[in-house]
Amino acid sequence: MRLTNVAADARPQVRTLLIAVAIAIALWFIPFINVLSYPFAIFVTFIHEGGHALAALLTGNSVMKLSVALDTSGETYTTQGSIFSQILVSSAGYLGAMAYGALLLFLIRRAVAARYVLIGSGAFILALTLFFGLGNLFTIIAGVGIAAGLIAIAKYASPRVATFFLSFLAVQAVLNALIDLKTLFFYSFSDAKTDAANMQNATHIPALFWTVVWIGLAFVILSLAMRAYSKSCERKTQQDLPFEEPLGV
């Protein structure tokens, strides 16, 4: 994204976002440092599984169990309703993670205080853990630890640090969702138990079809989020960005 094609009042936020993207990519590829991205991968897994859980509850089903594993995989067990319900529940994992990242981008652009968003995210992870994840020790440790970390950053970090951390969290959610969808695409040629396989069992339409549909929808969500992010905003300029331009630029 070229900053010359971005609204002037959006450039500081876009610059912050691009730096967050660069750091995220560096963490993946630099040996020994990439371990720092592990907590974010676990966080995105919670968001993914939380999407399944919320979709199940919203369609009148029950959530029996939610777990997150050490290898960053996750499982959510729900009661099965209608085919429509199963489609929504199965789709809500990957698309939910992408939508969450897009929502964070939207809130950042609208200058919503980062500490409120971090507290809300921490509360969501903690609720998932306490209501659905108590049957798995790692889920409890990871859920409580992530929730405590998010709330601690919201409370003790400066507004600039909290805002940059939120931008980094949004980037991690988006990039992890895209990478997970790429992995799912290759799994769709096998008999692996995946969300797409669940869709195939419910609809008798091949898993590959649903994977391609989800990838397309994910890019639509991301495109809409980035378009809204780069447009001029009528609200006042956000004052707590770490890489702001001087006034008058």
Secondary structure, 3 states (H helix, E strand, C coil): CCHHHCCHHHHHHHHHHHHHHHHHHHHHHCCCHHHHHHHHHHHHHHHHHHHHHHHHHHCCCCEEEEEECCCCCEEEEECCCCHHHHHHHHHCCHHHHHHHHHHHHHHHHCCCCHHHHHHHHHHHHHHHHHHHCCCCHHHHHHHHHHHHHHHHHHHHCCHHHHHHHHHHHHHHHHHHHHHHHHHHHHHCCCCCCCHHHHHHHHHCCCHHHHHHHHHHHHHHHHHHHHHHHHCCCCCCCCCCCCCCCCCCC
